[in-house]
Amino acid sequence: MKTQRQSTSAGARPLRADAERTMTAILEAAERTLSRDPGATMEQIAEAAGVARTTVHRRFATREALIDALAVWATRRFATAVEAAHPDTAPPLVALYQTTANVLGVKAGWGFATSQASSADPEVARLHGEVRETCERLFRRAREAGVMRADVDIPWIRRVYYALIHQAAQNPDGKDPDALATLVVDTLLRGAGTPHPDRL
């Protein structure tokens, strides 16, 4: 994991283009291989990446270090997907749909890695903290714009939103991220109740 962080942290020497491609190939192969078989070995991951086992071991001392690096990599993609939806500048409802679709796209492609992300890892914790703050800012904008009720509790609705995304990411029906995003946002904003249940 230290190697992975050094490649992107401020002041660190960036990886050469070929080394970066090799790193990406290993991490993508690890995601594919471990998604199919969580007990897969470093040798199996190296074979899937098309590199020698020694190449993988040179970058990751242990299987655990590889999984930790994979989790950080996926969390960065997750944070980038949120920012790509322009949550602070796009109209709130548009930003909410796009953020949801982007996040579901990451979860679809990096399901194993995102399930391994631990808040104990400082980089993962920092990124998730930034995403949490961004999400709550978006919900405050939505509340101010009248998309959400004026009395909605922002931390609560954010936790509900996370739970909906988690369930949608299981995706047993094979819906694409856009369709799932519509389902998540519709459920979040309208729920399953009738317009005036108090009148029944």
JONORHU-V383867 format. One record per pair of residues at least 6 apart in sequence whose ideal C-beta (glycine too) atoms are under 7 Angstrom apart, sorted by the first residue. I is the first residue (numbers start at 1). J is the second residue. Records with the same first field share a line. If there is no record, write none. Layout:
I: J, J
This chain:
1: 65, 68, 69, 72
3: 59
4: 69, 72, 73
5: 123
6: 12
7: 14, 15
15: 23
22: 51, 55
23: 59
25: 49, 50, 51
26: 45, 49, 51, 56, 59
27: 69, 70, 73
29: 45, 48, 49
30: 45, 66, 70
31: 70, 110, 112, 113
32: 48
33: 40, 44, 45, 48
34: 40, 112
35: 111, 112
42: 53, 56, 57, 63, 66
43: 53
45: 56
46: 52, 53, 55, 56
60: 66, 69
67: 116
68: 121
70: 113, 116
71: 113, 116, 117, 118, 121, 124
72: 121, 123, 124
73: 113
74: 110, 113, 114, 117
75: 117, 124, 127, 128
76: 127
77: 106, 110
78: 103, 106, 114, 131
79: 127, 130, 131
81: 102, 103, 105, 106
82: 99, 102, 103, 131, 134
84: 102
85: 95, 98, 99, 102
86: 95
87: 95, 99, 134, 137, 138
88: 137
90: 98
92: 138, 141, 142, 145, 147
93: 142, 147
95: 138
96: 138, 142, 185
97: 181, 185
99: 138
100: 165, 181, 184, 185
101: 177, 178, 181
103: 165
104: 165, 168, 169, 177, 180, 181
105: 177
107: 114, 169
108: 177
117: 124
118: 124
119: 125, 128
135: 158
136: 154, 155, 158
139: 148, 154, 157, 158
140: 154
142: 148
143: 150, 152
160: 188
161: 188
164: 184, 187, 188
165: 184
168: 180, 183, 184
171: 180
